[in-house]
Amino acid sequence: MIEYEFWNLAIPRTQSRNAVCRMLTQAAEYQGWELDRLRKDPSGHRSVRLRRKIIRMRPTF
């Protein structure tokens, strides 16, 4: 079974789409996060949920 860790972000409406895209791209490229959910409410605030796999090391004997 695959396990994930999640990172929830609240992005204010004052940030541009390009700035948010750049931030999410850097998180994906350098830290291994992938986009799980992105919601934009009517007031313009964005809720972002990122996820990445948890890799567990098993002892080898």
PyMOL Python script that loads the backbone (N, CA, C, O; Angstrom):
from pymol import cmd

cmd.read_pdbstr("""\
ATOM      1  N   MET A   1       0.841  -1.182   0.000  1.00  0.00           N
ATOM      2  CA  MET A   1       0.000   0.000   0.000  1.00  0.00           C
ATOM      3  C   MET A   1       0.884   1.243   0.000  1.00  0.00           C
ATOM      4  O   MET A   1       1.869   1.315   0.734  1.00  0.00           O
ATOM      5  N   ILE A   2       0.533   2.190  -0.806  1.00  0.00           N
ATOM      6  CA  ILE A   2       1.305   3.424  -0.909  1.00  0.00           C
ATOM      7  C   ILE A   2       0.836   4.402   0.160  1.00  0.00           C
ATOM      8  O   ILE A   2      -0.362   4.626   0.334  1.00  0.00           O
ATOM      9  N   GLU A   3       1.790   4.975   0.866  1.00  0.00           N
ATOM     10  CA  GLU A   3       1.468   5.981   1.878  1.00  0.00           C
ATOM     11  C   GLU A   3       1.939   7.339   1.373  1.00  0.00           C
ATOM     12  O   GLU A   3       2.975   7.451   0.717  1.00  0.00           O
ATOM     13  N   TYR A   4       1.163   8.359   1.691  1.00  0.00           N
ATOM     14  CA  TYR A   4       1.487   9.718   1.286  1.00  0.00           C
ATOM     15  C   TYR A   4       1.540  10.628   2.500  1.00  0.00           C
ATOM     16  O   TYR A   4       0.874  10.385   3.506  1.00  0.00           O
ATOM     17  N   GLU A   5       2.336  11.672   2.393  1.00  0.00           N
ATOM     18  CA  GLU A   5       2.258  12.769   3.349  1.00  0.00           C
ATOM     19  C   GLU A   5       1.672  13.958   2.597  1.00  0.00           C
ATOM     20  O   GLU A   5       1.881  14.108   1.393  1.00  0.00           O
ATOM     21  N   PHE A   6       0.938  14.799   3.316  1.00  0.00           N
ATOM     22  CA  PHE A   6       0.227  15.897   2.693  1.00  0.00           C
ATOM     23  C   PHE A   6       0.690  17.227   3.258  1.00  0.00           C
ATOM     24  O   PHE A   6       1.120  17.319   4.408  1.00  0.00           O
ATOM     25  N   TRP A   7       0.594  18.256   2.426  1.00  0.00           N
ATOM     26  CA  TRP A   7       0.958  19.616   2.810  1.00  0.00           C
ATOM     27  C   TRP A   7      -0.161  20.532   2.324  1.00  0.00           C
ATOM     28  O   TRP A   7      -0.363  20.684   1.119  1.00  0.00           O
ATOM     29  N   ASN A   8      -0.881  21.137   3.254  1.00  0.00           N
ATOM     30  CA  ASN A   8      -1.983  22.036   2.914  1.00  0.00           C
ATOM     31  C   ASN A   8      -1.497  23.473   2.939  1.00  0.00           C
ATOM     32  O   ASN A   8      -0.856  23.913   3.893  1.00  0.00           O
ATOM     33  N   LEU A   9      -1.810  24.191   1.885  1.00  0.00           N
ATOM     34  CA  LEU A   9      -1.410  25.594   1.757  1.00  0.00           C
ATOM     35  C   LEU A   9      -2.651  26.457   1.545  1.00  0.00           C
ATOM     36  O   LEU A   9      -3.601  26.051   0.875  1.00  0.00           O
ATOM     37  N   ALA A  10      -2.625  27.640   2.120  1.00  0.00           N
ATOM     38  CA  ALA A  10      -3.652  28.646   1.854  1.00  0.00           C
ATOM     39  C   ALA A  10      -2.956  29.818   1.182  1.00  0.00           C
ATOM     40  O   ALA A  10      -2.082  30.453   1.772  1.00  0.00           O
ATOM     41  N   ILE A  11      -3.345  30.099  -0.045  1.00  0.00           N
ATOM     42  CA  ILE A  11      -2.687  31.138  -0.826  1.00  0.00           C
ATOM     43  C   ILE A  11      -3.643  32.318  -0.958  1.00  0.00           C
ATOM     44  O   ILE A  11      -4.771  32.149  -1.420  1.00  0.00           O
ATOM     45  N   PRO A  12      -3.204  33.513  -0.558  1.00  0.00           N
ATOM     46  CA  PRO A  12      -4.090  34.676  -0.637  1.00  0.00           C
ATOM     47  C   PRO A  12      -4.367  35.084  -2.077  1.00  0.00           C
ATOM     48  O   PRO A  12      -3.615  34.749  -2.993  1.00  0.00           O
ATOM     49  N   ARG A  13      -5.435  35.795  -2.250  1.00  0.00           N
ATOM     50  CA  ARG A  13      -5.842  36.209  -3.591  1.00  0.00           C
ATOM     51  C   ARG A  13      -4.931  37.273  -4.184  1.00  0.00           C
ATOM     52  O   ARG A  13      -5.009  37.551  -5.381  1.00  0.00           O
ATOM     53  N   THR A  14      -4.076  37.869  -3.374  1.00  0.00           N
ATOM     54  CA  THR A  14      -3.179  38.915  -3.872  1.00  0.00           C
ATOM     55  C   THR A  14      -2.021  38.346  -4.685  1.00  0.00           C
ATOM     56  O   THR A  14      -1.374  39.087  -5.426  1.00  0.00           O
ATOM     57  N   GLN A  15      -1.747  37.055  -4.565  1.00  0.00           N
ATOM     58  CA  GLN A  15      -0.668  36.446  -5.348  1.00  0.00           C
ATOM     59  C   GLN A  15      -1.159  36.149  -6.754  1.00  0.00           C
ATOM     60  O   GLN A  15      -2.273  35.662  -6.952  1.00  0.00           O
ATOM     61  N   SER A  16      -0.317  36.447  -7.718  1.00  0.00           N
ATOM     62  CA  SER A  16      -0.707  36.238  -9.110  1.00  0.00           C
ATOM     63  C   SER A  16      -0.671  34.750  -9.464  1.00  0.00           C
ATOM     64  O   SER A  16      -0.075  33.936  -8.759  1.00  0.00           O
ATOM     65  N   ARG A  17      -1.318  34.428 -10.559  1.00  0.00           N
ATOM     66  CA  ARG A  17      -1.337  33.042 -11.026  1.00  0.00           C
ATOM     67  C   ARG A  17       0.072  32.575 -11.373  1.00  0.00           C
ATOM     68  O   ARG A  17       0.428  31.428 -11.106  1.00  0.00           O
ATOM     69  N   ASN A  18       0.877  33.457 -11.968  1.00  0.00           N
ATOM     70  CA  ASN A  18       2.247  33.086 -12.325  1.00  0.00           C
ATOM     71  C   ASN A  18       3.090  32.804 -11.094  1.00  0.00           C
ATOM     72  O   ASN A  18       3.890  31.868 -11.101  1.00  0.00           O
ATOM     73  N   ALA A  19       2.929  33.592 -10.039  1.00  0.00           N
ATOM     74  CA  ALA A  19       3.695  33.382  -8.812  1.00  0.00           C
ATOM     75  C   ALA A  19       3.314  32.053  -8.155  1.00  0.00           C
ATOM     76  O   ALA A  19       4.181  31.328  -7.669  1.00  0.00           O
ATOM     77  N   VAL A  20       2.040  31.741  -8.142  1.00  0.00           N
ATOM     78  CA  VAL A  20       1.577  30.478  -7.561  1.00  0.00           C
ATOM     79  C   VAL A  20       2.093  29.308  -8.398  1.00  0.00           C
ATOM     80  O   VAL A  20       2.554  28.307  -7.848  1.00  0.00           O
ATOM     81  N   CYS A  21       2.016  29.428  -9.702  1.00  0.00           N
ATOM     82  CA  CYS A  21       2.501  28.381 -10.592  1.00  0.00           C
ATOM     83  C   CYS A  21       3.992  28.144 -10.386  1.00  0.00           C
ATOM     84  O   CYS A  21       4.439  26.999 -10.334  1.00  0.00           O
ATOM     85  N   ARG A  22       4.752  29.209 -10.270  1.00  0.00           N
ATOM     86  CA  ARG A  22       6.199  29.104 -10.043  1.00  0.00           C
ATOM     87  C   ARG A  22       6.495  28.414  -8.710  1.00  0.00           C
ATOM     88  O   ARG A  22       7.379  27.562  -8.632  1.00  0.00           O
ATOM     89  N   MET A  23       5.751  28.785  -7.661  1.00  0.00           N
ATOM     90  CA  MET A  23       5.957  28.203  -6.338  1.00  0.00           C
ATOM     91  C   MET A  23       5.648  26.701  -6.350  1.00  0.00           C
ATOM     92  O   MET A  23       6.410  25.905  -5.800  1.00  0.00           O
ATOM     93  N   LEU A  24       4.533  26.316  -6.975  1.00  0.00           N
ATOM     94  CA  LEU A  24       4.151  24.907  -7.026  1.00  0.00           C
ATOM     95  C   LEU A  24       5.115  24.096  -7.901  1.00  0.00           C
ATOM     96  O   LEU A  24       5.398  22.936  -7.601  1.00  0.00           O
ATOM     97  N   THR A  25       5.610  24.694  -8.964  1.00  0.00           N
ATOM     98  CA  THR A  25       6.578  24.021  -9.818  1.00  0.00           C
ATOM     99  C   THR A  25       7.877  23.756  -9.076  1.00  0.00           C
ATOM    100  O   THR A  25       8.459  22.679  -9.207  1.00  0.00           O
ATOM    101  N   GLN A  26       8.333  24.725  -8.303  1.00  0.00           N
ATOM    102  CA  GLN A  26       9.560  24.540  -7.527  1.00  0.00           C
ATOM    103  C   GLN A  26       9.380  23.474  -6.448  1.00  0.00           C
ATOM    104  O   GLN A  26      10.284  22.673  -6.208  1.00  0.00           O
ATOM    105  N   ALA A  27       8.222  23.464  -5.802  1.00  0.00           N
ATOM    106  CA  ALA A  27       7.960  22.441  -4.781  1.00  0.00           C
ATOM    107  C   ALA A  27       7.950  21.052  -5.411  1.00  0.00           C
ATOM    108  O   ALA A  27       8.419  20.091  -4.801  1.00  0.00           O
ATOM    109  N   ALA A  28       7.429  20.941  -6.605  1.00  0.00           N
ATOM    110  CA  ALA A  28       7.380  19.646  -7.287  1.00  0.00           C
ATOM    111  C   ALA A  28       8.770  19.229  -7.764  1.00  0.00           C
ATOM    112  O   ALA A  28       9.159  18.071  -7.619  1.00  0.00           O
ATOM    113  N   GLU A  29       9.504  20.164  -8.324  1.00  0.00           N
ATOM    114  CA  GLU A  29      10.790  19.821  -8.919  1.00  0.00           C
ATOM    115  C   GLU A  29      11.867  19.533  -7.887  1.00  0.00           C
ATOM    116  O   GLU A  29      12.634  18.584  -8.052  1.00  0.00           O
ATOM    117  N   TYR A  30      11.944  20.318  -6.840  1.00  0.00           N
ATOM    118  CA  TYR A  30      13.049  20.203  -5.895  1.00  0.00           C
ATOM    119  C   TYR A  30      12.711  19.404  -4.637  1.00  0.00           C
ATOM    120  O   TYR A  30      13.614  18.882  -3.984  1.00  0.00           O
ATOM    121  N   GLN A  31      11.423  19.299  -4.284  1.00  0.00           N
ATOM    122  CA  GLN A  31      11.056  18.626  -3.039  1.00  0.00           C
ATOM    123  C   GLN A  31      10.214  17.375  -3.248  1.00  0.00           C
ATOM    124  O   GLN A  31       9.918  16.665  -2.287  1.00  0.00           O
ATOM    125  N   GLY A  32       9.823  17.095  -4.487  1.00  0.00           N
ATOM    126  CA  GLY A  32       9.099  15.864  -4.779  1.00  0.00           C
ATOM    127  C   GLY A  32       7.601  15.914  -4.535  1.00  0.00           C
ATOM    128  O   GLY A  32       6.964  14.862  -4.491  1.00  0.00           O
ATOM    129  N   TRP A  33       7.014  17.093  -4.376  1.00  0.00           N
ATOM    130  CA  TRP A  33       5.572  17.197  -4.153  1.00  0.00           C
ATOM    131  C   TRP A  33       4.838  17.123  -5.470  1.00  0.00           C
ATOM    132  O   TRP A  33       5.372  17.509  -6.510  1.00  0.00           O
ATOM    133  N   GLU A  34       3.606  16.624  -5.431  1.00  0.00           N
ATOM    134  CA  GLU A  34       2.717  16.646  -6.589  1.00  0.00           C
ATOM    135  C   GLU A  34       1.374  17.213  -6.155  1.00  0.00           C
ATOM    136  O   GLU A  34       0.989  17.109  -4.991  1.00  0.00           O
ATOM    137  N   LEU A  35       0.675  17.808  -7.094  1.00  0.00           N
ATOM    138  CA  LEU A  35      -0.594  18.458  -6.797  1.00  0.00           C
ATOM    139  C   LEU A  35      -1.672  17.413  -6.580  1.00  0.00           C
ATOM    140  O   LEU A  35      -1.905  16.558  -7.435  1.00  0.00           O
ATOM    141  N   ASP A  36      -2.327  17.488  -5.432  1.00  0.00           N
ATOM    142  CA  ASP A  36      -3.430  16.576  -5.117  1.00  0.00           C
ATOM    143  C   ASP A  36      -4.763  17.277  -5.341  1.00  0.00           C
ATOM    144  O   ASP A  36      -5.675  16.702  -5.935  1.00  0.00           O
ATOM    145  N   ARG A  37      -4.882  18.508  -4.871  1.00  0.00           N
ATOM    146  CA  ARG A  37      -6.137  19.246  -4.993  1.00  0.00           C
ATOM    147  C   ARG A  37      -5.850  20.750  -5.005  1.00  0.00           C
ATOM    148  O   ARG A  37      -4.999  21.240  -4.262  1.00  0.00           O
ATOM    149  N   LEU A  38      -6.566  21.460  -5.848  1.00  0.00           N
ATOM    150  CA  LEU A  38      -6.493  22.916  -5.880  1.00  0.00           C
ATOM    151  C   LEU A  38      -7.915  23.436  -5.949  1.00  0.00           C
ATOM    152  O   LEU A  38      -8.666  23.096  -6.863  1.00  0.00           O
ATOM    153  N   ARG A  39      -8.280  24.258  -4.988  1.00  0.00           N
ATOM    154  CA  ARG A  39      -9.618  24.852  -4.968  1.00  0.00           C
ATOM    155  C   ARG A  39      -9.504  26.361  -4.872  1.00  0.00           C
ATOM    156  O   ARG A  39      -8.647  26.899  -4.171  1.00  0.00           O
ATOM    157  N   LYS A  40     -10.373  27.015  -5.581  1.00  0.00           N
ATOM    158  CA  LYS A  40     -10.424  28.474  -5.543  1.00  0.00           C
ATOM    159  C   LYS A  40     -11.843  28.857  -5.151  1.00  0.00           C
ATOM    160  O   LYS A  40     -12.795  28.550  -5.869  1.00  0.00           O
ATOM    161  N   ASP A  41     -11.981  29.527  -4.011  1.00  0.00           N
ATOM    162  CA  ASP A  41     -13.323  29.894  -3.568  1.00  0.00           C
ATOM    163  C   ASP A  41     -13.754  31.203  -4.223  1.00  0.00           C
ATOM    164  O   ASP A  41     -12.928  31.881  -4.834  1.00  0.00           O
ATOM    165  N   PRO A  42     -15.018  31.571  -4.110  1.00  0.00           N
ATOM    166  CA  PRO A  42     -15.532  32.764  -4.794  1.00  0.00           C
ATOM    167  C   PRO A  42     -14.827  34.072  -4.415  1.00  0.00           C
ATOM    168  O   PRO A  42     -14.830  35.024  -5.196  1.00  0.00           O
ATOM    169  N   SER A  43     -14.229  34.123  -3.231  1.00  0.00           N
ATOM    170  CA  SER A  43     -13.531  35.348  -2.836  1.00  0.00           C
ATOM    171  C   SER A  43     -12.140  35.445  -3.455  1.00  0.00           C
ATOM    172  O   SER A  43     -11.498  36.491  -3.364  1.00  0.00           O
ATOM    173  N   GLY A  44     -11.665  34.361  -4.086  1.00  0.00           N
ATOM    174  CA  GLY A  44     -10.375  34.390  -4.768  1.00  0.00           C
ATOM    175  C   GLY A  44      -9.254  33.689  -4.026  1.00  0.00           C
ATOM    176  O   GLY A  44      -8.155  33.556  -4.565  1.00  0.00           O
ATOM    177  N   HIS A  45      -9.498  33.237  -2.807  1.00  0.00           N
ATOM    178  CA  HIS A  45      -8.476  32.512  -2.065  1.00  0.00           C
ATOM    179  C   HIS A  45      -8.321  31.107  -2.626  1.00  0.00           C
ATOM    180  O   HIS A  45      -9.299  30.467  -3.015  1.00  0.00           O
ATOM    181  N   ARG A  46      -7.068  30.633  -2.664  1.00  0.00           N
ATOM    182  CA  ARG A  46      -6.800  29.289  -3.178  1.00  0.00           C
ATOM    183  C   ARG A  46      -6.412  28.371  -2.028  1.00  0.00           C
ATOM    184  O   ARG A  46      -5.645  28.756  -1.145  1.00  0.00           O
ATOM    185  N   SER A  47      -6.935  27.182  -2.047  1.00  0.00           N
ATOM    186  CA  SER A  47      -6.539  26.136  -1.107  1.00  0.00           C
ATOM    187  C   SER A  47      -5.851  25.052  -1.920  1.00  0.00           C
ATOM    188  O   SER A  47      -6.434  24.486  -2.844  1.00  0.00           O
ATOM    189  N   VAL A  48      -4.618  24.775  -1.567  1.00  0.00           N
ATOM    190  CA  VAL A  48      -3.817  23.821  -2.315  1.00  0.00           C
ATOM    191  C   VAL A  48      -3.441  22.671  -1.392  1.00  0.00           C
ATOM    192  O   VAL A  48      -3.063  22.883  -0.240  1.00  0.00           O
ATOM    193  N   ARG A  49      -3.548  21.469  -1.903  1.00  0.00           N
ATOM    194  CA  ARG A  49      -3.126  20.285  -1.155  1.00  0.00           C
ATOM    195  C   ARG A  49      -2.122  19.532  -2.006  1.00  0.00           C
ATOM    196  O   ARG A  49      -2.444  19.054  -3.094  1.00  0.00           O
ATOM    197  N   LEU A  50      -0.892  19.432  -1.496  1.00  0.00           N
ATOM    198  CA  LEU A  50       0.173  18.722  -2.176  1.00  0.00           C
ATOM    199  C   LEU A  50       0.408  17.389  -1.479  1.00  0.00           C
ATOM    200  O   LEU A  50       0.121  17.244  -0.291  1.00  0.00           O
ATOM    201  N   ARG A  51       0.927  16.425  -2.216  1.00  0.00           N
ATOM    202  CA  ARG A  51       1.234  15.138  -1.604  1.00  0.00           C
ATOM    203  C   ARG A  51       2.547  14.618  -2.170  1.00  0.00           C
ATOM    204  O   ARG A  51       2.963  14.984  -3.270  1.00  0.00           O
ATOM    205  N   ARG A  52       3.196  13.745  -1.379  1.00  0.00           N
ATOM    206  CA  ARG A  52       4.356  13.009  -1.864  1.00  0.00           C
ATOM    207  C   ARG A  52       4.420  11.665  -1.162  1.00  0.00           C
ATOM    208  O   ARG A  52       3.936  11.499  -0.043  1.00  0.00           O
ATOM    209  N   LYS A  53       5.026  10.721  -1.846  1.00  0.00           N
ATOM    210  CA  LYS A  53       5.093   9.361  -1.334  1.00  0.00           C
ATOM    211  C   LYS A  53       6.041   9.296  -0.147  1.00  0.00           C
ATOM    212  O   LYS A  53       7.071   9.968  -0.110  1.00  0.00           O
ATOM    213  N   ILE A  54       5.666   8.470   0.821  1.00  0.00           N
ATOM    214  CA  ILE A  54       6.545   8.154   1.937  1.00  0.00           C
ATOM    215  C   ILE A  54       7.221   6.831   1.579  1.00  0.00           C
ATOM    216  O   ILE A  54       6.560   5.813   1.372  1.00  0.00           O
ATOM    217  N   ILE A  55       8.527   6.868   1.512  1.00  0.00           N
ATOM    218  CA  ILE A  55       9.281   5.673   1.160  1.00  0.00           C
ATOM    219  C   ILE A  55       9.868   5.093   2.440  1.00  0.00           C
ATOM    220  O   ILE A  55      10.720   5.708   3.082  1.00  0.00           O
ATOM    221  N   ARG A  56       9.410   3.925   2.794  1.00  0.00           N
ATOM    222  CA  ARG A  56       9.878   3.249   4.006  1.00  0.00           C
ATOM    223  C   ARG A  56      10.970   2.256   3.631  1.00  0.00           C
ATOM    224  O   ARG A  56      10.814   1.458   2.707  1.00  0.00           O
ATOM    225  N   MET A  57      12.047   2.318   4.341  1.00  0.00           N
ATOM    226  CA  MET A  57      13.148   1.393   4.123  1.00  0.00           C
ATOM    227  C   MET A  57      12.934   0.146   4.972  1.00  0.00           C
ATOM    228  O   MET A  57      12.686   0.238   6.175  1.00  0.00           O
ATOM    229  N   ARG A  58      13.029  -0.995   4.352  1.00  0.00           N
ATOM    230  CA  ARG A  58      12.895  -2.260   5.060  1.00  0.00           C
ATOM    231  C   ARG A  58      14.295  -2.821   5.321  1.00  0.00           C
ATOM    232  O   ARG A  58      15.170  -2.761   4.457  1.00  0.00           O
ATOM    233  N   PRO A  59      14.488  -3.356   6.497  1.00  0.00           N
ATOM    234  CA  PRO A  59      15.806  -3.944   6.753  1.00  0.00           C
ATOM    235  C   PRO A  59      16.016  -5.208   5.929  1.00  0.00           C
ATOM    236  O   PRO A  59      15.109  -6.024   5.764  1.00  0.00           O
ATOM    237  N   THR A  60      17.212  -5.346   5.428  1.00  0.00           N
ATOM    238  CA  THR A  60      17.551  -6.551   4.675  1.00  0.00           C
ATOM    239  C   THR A  60      18.498  -7.399   5.513  1.00  0.00           C
ATOM    240  O   THR A  60      19.502  -6.909   6.032  1.00  0.00           O
ATOM    241  N   PHE A  61      18.174  -8.625   5.631  1.00  0.00           N
ATOM    242  CA  PHE A  61      18.984  -9.524   6.453  1.00  0.00           C
ATOM    243  C   PHE A  61      19.585 -10.606   5.596  1.00  0.00           C
ATOM    244  O   PHE A  61      20.304 -11.467   6.103  1.00  0.00           O
TER     245      PHE A  61
END
""", "prot")
cmd.dss("prot")
cmd.show_as("cartoon", "prot")
cmd.util.cbc("prot")
cmd.orient("prot")
